[in-house]
Amino acid sequence: MLAGHGPTLFAGLSKYVDLKLVRRLEFGSGAVAMRYEPRR
């Protein structure tokens, strides 16, 4: 699940995708980049 505002990244998907967080990177500006992979 993604939180925030603006366009929804996964709006066109027809089914739930179970993701796991594999990497998180915080920037000095406060922005955060997160990388996910599908769970198997």
N, CA, C and O atoms as a Maestro MAE file, in Angstrom:
{
 s_m_m2io_version
 :::
 2.0.0
}

f_m_ct {
 s_m_title
 :::
 protein
 m_atom[160] {
  # First column is atom index #
  i_m_mmod_type
  r_m_x_coord
  r_m_y_coord
  r_m_z_coord
  i_m_residue_number
  s_m_chain_name
  s_m_pdb_residue_name
  s_m_pdb_atom_name
  i_m_atomic_number
  :::
  1 25 0.856 -1.179 0.000 1 A "MET " " N  " 7
  2 3 0.000 0.000 0.000 1 A "MET " " CA " 6
  3 2 0.898 1.237 0.000 1 A "MET " " C  " 6
  4 15 1.910 1.281 0.699 1 A "MET " " O  " 8
  5 25 0.523 2.218 -0.776 2 A "LEU " " N  " 7
  6 3 1.256 3.476 -0.829 2 A "LEU " " CA " 6
  7 2 0.419 4.558 -0.174 2 A "LEU " " C  " 6
  8 15 -0.806 4.573 -0.286 2 A "LEU " " O  " 8
  9 25 1.094 5.452 0.503 3 A "ALA " " N  " 7
  10 3 0.400 6.557 1.169 3 A "ALA " " CA " 6
  11 2 0.893 7.876 0.599 3 A "ALA " " C  " 6
  12 15 2.007 7.960 0.081 3 A "ALA " " O  " 8
  13 25 0.070 8.893 0.693 4 A "GLY " " N  " 7
  14 3 0.448 10.206 0.200 4 A "GLY " " CA " 6
  15 2 -0.682 10.819 -0.592 4 A "GLY " " C  " 6
  16 15 -1.854 10.520 -0.365 4 A "GLY " " O  " 8
  17 25 -0.318 11.682 -1.527 5 A "HIS " " N  " 7
  18 3 -1.324 12.334 -2.353 5 A "HIS " " CA " 6
  19 2 -0.817 12.410 -3.774 5 A "HIS " " C  " 6
  20 15 0.364 12.178 -4.032 5 A "HIS " " O  " 8
  21 25 -1.700 12.732 -4.690 6 A "GLY " " N  " 7
  22 3 -1.338 12.786 -6.097 6 A "GLY " " CA " 6
  23 2 -1.790 11.533 -6.810 6 A "GLY " " C  " 6
  24 15 -2.576 10.759 -6.264 6 A "GLY " " O  " 8
  25 25 -1.304 11.316 -8.031 7 A "PRO " " N  " 7
  26 3 -1.708 10.135 -8.801 7 A "PRO " " CA " 6
  27 2 -1.327 8.845 -8.060 7 A "PRO " " C  " 6
  28 15 -0.263 8.764 -7.447 7 A "PRO " " O  " 8
  29 25 -2.202 7.848 -8.126 8 A "THR " " N  " 7
  30 3 -1.937 6.569 -7.486 8 A "THR " " CA " 6
  31 2 -1.086 5.707 -8.415 8 A "THR " " C  " 6
  32 15 -1.461 5.476 -9.564 8 A "THR " " O  " 8
  33 25 0.036 5.241 -7.931 9 A "LEU " " N  " 7
  34 3 0.985 4.486 -8.736 9 A "LEU " " CA " 6
  35 2 0.392 3.198 -9.286 9 A "LEU " " C  " 6
  36 15 0.658 2.841 -10.433 9 A "LEU " " O  " 8
  37 25 -0.411 2.490 -8.482 10 A "PHE " " N  " 7
  38 3 -0.930 1.190 -8.891 10 A "PHE " " CA " 6
  39 2 -2.422 1.218 -9.204 10 A "PHE " " C  " 6
  40 15 -3.096 0.201 -9.040 10 A "PHE " " O  " 8
  41 25 -2.943 2.329 -9.641 11 A "ALA " " N  " 7
  42 3 -4.382 2.486 -9.869 11 A "ALA " " CA " 6
  43 2 -4.936 1.513 -10.905 11 A "ALA " " C  " 6
  44 15 -6.098 1.119 -10.798 11 A "ALA " " O  " 8
  45 25 -4.157 1.115 -11.896 12 A "GLY " " N  " 7
  46 3 -4.659 0.261 -12.962 12 A "GLY " " CA " 6
  47 2 -4.615 -1.226 -12.683 12 A "GLY " " C  " 6
  48 15 -5.047 -2.015 -13.523 12 A "GLY " " O  " 8
  49 25 -4.108 -1.633 -11.531 13 A "LEU " " N  " 7
  50 3 -4.008 -3.061 -11.234 13 A "LEU " " CA " 6
  51 2 -5.374 -3.651 -10.917 13 A "LEU " " C  " 6
  52 15 -6.203 -3.016 -10.265 13 A "LEU " " O  " 8
  53 25 -5.595 -4.864 -11.385 14 A "SER " " N  " 7
  54 3 -6.889 -5.516 -11.154 14 A "SER " " CA " 6
  55 2 -6.890 -6.383 -9.899 14 A "SER " " C  " 6
  56 15 -7.954 -6.818 -9.457 14 A "SER " " O  " 8
  57 25 -5.720 -6.643 -9.316 15 A "LYS " " N  " 7
  58 3 -5.665 -7.454 -8.100 15 A "LYS " " CA " 6
  59 2 -4.583 -6.929 -7.153 15 A "LYS " " C  " 6
  60 15 -3.687 -6.191 -7.564 15 A "LYS " " O  " 8
  61 25 -4.678 -7.315 -5.902 16 A "TYR " " N  " 7
  62 3 -3.746 -6.917 -4.856 16 A "TYR " " CA " 6
  63 2 -2.369 -7.516 -5.132 16 A "TYR " " C  " 6
  64 15 -2.264 -8.677 -5.525 16 A "TYR " " O  " 8
  65 25 -1.312 -6.725 -4.927 17 A "VAL " " N  " 7
  66 3 0.058 -7.214 -5.077 17 A "VAL " " CA " 6
  67 2 0.732 -7.097 -3.721 17 A "VAL " " C  " 6
  68 15 0.846 -6.001 -3.173 17 A "VAL " " O  " 8
  69 25 1.181 -8.231 -3.175 18 A "ASP " " N  " 7
  70 3 1.848 -8.259 -1.872 18 A "ASP " " CA " 6
  71 2 3.320 -7.924 -2.082 18 A "ASP " " C  " 6
  72 15 4.044 -8.678 -2.732 18 A "ASP " " O  " 8
  73 25 3.760 -6.798 -1.535 19 A "LEU " " N  " 7
  74 3 5.135 -6.340 -1.720 19 A "LEU " " CA " 6
  75 2 5.903 -6.390 -0.416 19 A "LEU " " C  " 6
  76 15 5.325 -6.278 0.665 19 A "LEU " " O  " 8
  77 25 7.229 -6.561 -0.528 20 A "LYS " " N  " 7
  78 3 8.086 -6.458 0.653 20 A "LYS " " CA " 6
  79 2 9.140 -5.386 0.397 20 A "LYS " " C  " 6
  80 15 9.684 -5.282 -0.703 20 A "LYS " " O  " 8
  81 25 9.415 -4.603 1.416 21 A "LEU " " N  " 7
  82 3 10.402 -3.533 1.325 21 A "LEU " " CA " 6
  83 2 11.797 -4.143 1.325 21 A "LEU " " C  " 6
  84 15 12.134 -4.913 2.225 21 A "LEU " " O  " 8
  85 25 12.615 -3.809 0.325 22 A "VAL " " N  " 7
  86 3 13.972 -4.353 0.255 22 A "VAL " " CA " 6
  87 2 15.044 -3.286 0.454 22 A "VAL " " C  " 6
  88 15 16.195 -3.607 0.747 22 A "VAL " " O  " 8
  89 25 14.664 -2.012 0.293 23 A "ARG " " N  " 7
  90 3 15.644 -0.944 0.503 23 A "ARG " " CA " 6
  91 2 14.934 0.362 0.800 23 A "ARG " " C  " 6
  92 15 13.888 0.661 0.225 23 A "ARG " " O  " 8
  93 25 15.515 1.137 1.706 24 A "ARG " " N  " 7
  94 3 14.959 2.441 2.077 24 A "ARG " " CA " 6
  95 2 16.106 3.428 2.151 24 A "ARG " " C  " 6
  96 15 17.124 3.150 2.784 24 A "ARG " " O  " 8
  97 25 15.955 4.580 1.512 25 A "LEU " " N  " 7
  98 3 17.011 5.585 1.474 25 A "LEU " " CA " 6
  99 2 16.413 6.938 1.821 25 A "LEU " " C  " 6
  100 15 15.496 7.413 1.152 25 A "LEU " " O  " 8
  101 25 16.941 7.557 2.878 26 A "GLU " " N  " 7
  102 3 16.472 8.886 3.290 26 A "GLU " " CA " 6
  103 2 17.424 9.948 2.768 26 A "GLU " " C  " 6
  104 15 18.643 9.794 2.835 26 A "GLU " " O  " 8
  105 25 16.854 11.028 2.248 27 A "PHE " " N  " 7
  106 3 17.639 12.151 1.752 27 A "PHE " " CA " 6
  107 2 17.601 13.282 2.760 27 A "PHE " " C  " 6
  108 15 16.682 13.354 3.576 27 A "PHE " " O  " 8
  109 25 18.583 14.165 2.714 28 A "GLY " " N  " 7
  110 3 18.663 15.296 3.625 28 A "GLY " " CA " 6
  111 2 17.450 16.206 3.558 28 A "GLY " " C  " 6
  112 15 17.132 16.892 4.530 28 A "GLY " " O  " 8
  113 25 16.775 16.216 2.427 29 A "SER " " N  " 7
  114 3 15.596 17.063 2.243 29 A "SER " " CA " 6
  115 2 14.373 16.518 2.989 29 A "SER " " C  " 6
  116 15 13.369 17.212 3.147 29 A "SER " " O  " 8
  117 25 14.475 15.265 3.443 30 A "GLY " " N  " 7
  118 3 13.339 14.626 4.102 30 A "GLY " " CA " 6
  119 2 12.607 13.656 3.197 30 A "GLY " " C  " 6
  120 15 11.761 12.890 3.659 30 A "GLY " " O  " 8
  121 25 12.925 13.681 1.901 31 A "ALA " " N  " 7
  122 3 12.314 12.725 0.970 31 A "ALA " " CA " 6
  123 2 12.847 11.326 1.258 31 A "ALA " " C  " 6
  124 15 13.975 11.167 1.725 31 A "ALA " " O  " 8
  125 25 12.040 10.332 0.981 32 A "VAL " " N  " 7
  126 3 12.431 8.941 1.207 32 A "VAL " " CA " 6
  127 2 12.172 8.137 -0.065 32 A "VAL " " C  " 6
  128 15 11.082 8.198 -0.635 32 A "VAL " " O  " 8
  129 25 13.176 7.386 -0.503 33 A "ALA " " N  " 7
  130 3 13.025 6.477 -1.647 33 A "ALA " " CA " 6
  131 2 12.955 5.061 -1.098 33 A "ALA " " C  " 6
  132 15 13.793 4.658 -0.291 33 A "ALA " " O  " 8
  133 25 11.952 4.309 -1.538 34 A "MET " " N  " 7
  134 3 11.794 2.943 -1.066 34 A "MET " " CA " 6
  135 2 11.696 1.999 -2.253 34 A "MET " " C  " 6
  136 15 11.024 2.294 -3.242 34 A "MET " " O  " 8
  137 25 12.371 0.863 -2.146 35 A "ARG " " N  " 7
  138 3 12.339 -0.147 -3.207 35 A "ARG " " CA " 6
  139 2 11.626 -1.382 -2.677 35 A "ARG " " C  " 6
  140 15 11.919 -1.873 -1.587 35 A "ARG " " O  " 8
  141 25 10.683 -1.873 -3.477 36 A "TYR " " N  " 7
  142 3 9.893 -3.045 -3.104 36 A "TYR " " CA " 6
  143 2 10.051 -4.144 -4.140 36 A "TYR " " C  " 6
  144 15 10.343 -3.878 -5.306 36 A "TYR " " O  " 8
  145 25 9.854 -5.381 -3.702 37 A "GLU " " N  " 7
  146 3 9.792 -6.533 -4.588 37 A "GLU " " CA " 6
  147 2 8.546 -7.320 -4.244 37 A "GLU " " C  " 6
  148 15 8.093 -7.298 -3.099 37 A "GLU " " O  " 8
  149 25 7.984 -8.017 -5.224 38 A "PRO " " N  " 7
  150 3 6.823 -8.863 -4.913 38 A "PRO " " CA " 6
  151 2 7.236 -9.987 -3.972 38 A "PRO " " C  " 6
  152 15 8.321 -10.553 -4.102 38 A "PRO " " O  " 8
  153 25 6.363 -10.302 -3.028 39 A "ARG " " N  " 7
  154 3 6.592 -11.467 -2.169 39 A "ARG " " CA " 6
  155 2 6.277 -12.703 -2.985 39 A "ARG " " C  " 6
  156 15 5.419 -12.671 -3.867 39 A "ARG " " O  " 8
  157 25 6.963 -13.778 -2.698 40 A "ARG " " N  " 7
  158 3 6.743 -15.024 -3.453 40 A "ARG " " CA " 6
  159 2 6.000 -16.019 -2.633 40 A "ARG " " C  " 6
  160 15 5.725 -17.123 -3.102 40 A "ARG " " O  " 8
  :::
 }
 m_bond[159] {
  # First column is bond index #
  i_m_from
  i_m_to
  i_m_order
  :::
  1 1 2 1
  2 2 3 1
  3 3 4 2
  4 3 5 1
  5 5 6 1
  6 6 7 1
  7 7 8 2
  8 7 9 1
  9 9 10 1
  10 10 11 1
  11 11 12 2
  12 11 13 1
  13 13 14 1
  14 14 15 1
  15 15 16 2
  16 15 17 1
  17 17 18 1
  18 18 19 1
  19 19 20 2
  20 19 21 1
  21 21 22 1
  22 22 23 1
  23 23 24 2
  24 23 25 1
  25 25 26 1
  26 26 27 1
  27 27 28 2
  28 27 29 1
  29 29 30 1
  30 30 31 1
  31 31 32 2
  32 31 33 1
  33 33 34 1
  34 34 35 1
  35 35 36 2
  36 35 37 1
  37 37 38 1
  38 38 39 1
  39 39 40 2
  40 39 41 1
  41 41 42 1
  42 42 43 1
  43 43 44 2
  44 43 45 1
  45 45 46 1
  46 46 47 1
  47 47 48 2
  48 47 49 1
  49 49 50 1
  50 50 51 1
  51 51 52 2
  52 51 53 1
  53 53 54 1
  54 54 55 1
  55 55 56 2
  56 55 57 1
  57 57 58 1
  58 58 59 1
  59 59 60 2
  60 59 61 1
  61 61 62 1
  62 62 63 1
  63 63 64 2
  64 63 65 1
  65 65 66 1
  66 66 67 1
  67 67 68 2
  68 67 69 1
  69 69 70 1
  70 70 71 1
  71 71 72 2
  72 71 73 1
  73 73 74 1
  74 74 75 1
  75 75 76 2
  76 75 77 1
  77 77 78 1
  78 78 79 1
  79 79 80 2
  80 79 81 1
  81 81 82 1
  82 82 83 1
  83 83 84 2
  84 83 85 1
  85 85 86 1
  86 86 87 1
  87 87 88 2
  88 87 89 1
  89 89 90 1
  90 90 91 1
  91 91 92 2
  92 91 93 1
  93 93 94 1
  94 94 95 1
  95 95 96 2
  96 95 97 1
  97 97 98 1
  98 98 99 1
  99 99 100 2
  100 99 101 1
  101 101 102 1
  102 102 103 1
  103 103 104 2
  104 103 105 1
  105 105 106 1
  106 106 107 1
  107 107 108 2
  108 107 109 1
  109 109 110 1
  110 110 111 1
  111 111 112 2
  112 111 113 1
  113 113 114 1
  114 114 115 1
  115 115 116 2
  116 115 117 1
  117 117 118 1
  118 118 119 1
  119 119 120 2
  120 119 121 1
  121 121 122 1
  122 122 123 1
  123 123 124 2
  124 123 125 1
  125 125 126 1
  126 126 127 1
  127 127 128 2
  128 127 129 1
  129 129 130 1
  130 130 131 1
  131 131 132 2
  132 131 133 1
  133 133 134 1
  134 134 135 1
  135 135 136 2
  136 135 137 1
  137 137 138 1
  138 138 139 1
  139 139 140 2
  140 139 141 1
  141 141 142 1
  142 142 143 1
  143 143 144 2
  144 143 145 1
  145 145 146 1
  146 146 147 1
  147 147 148 2
  148 147 149 1
  149 149 150 1
  150 150 151 1
  151 151 152 2
  152 151 153 1
  153 153 154 1
  154 154 155 1
  155 155 156 2
  156 155 157 1
  157 157 158 1
  158 158 159 1
  159 159 160 2
  :::
 }
}
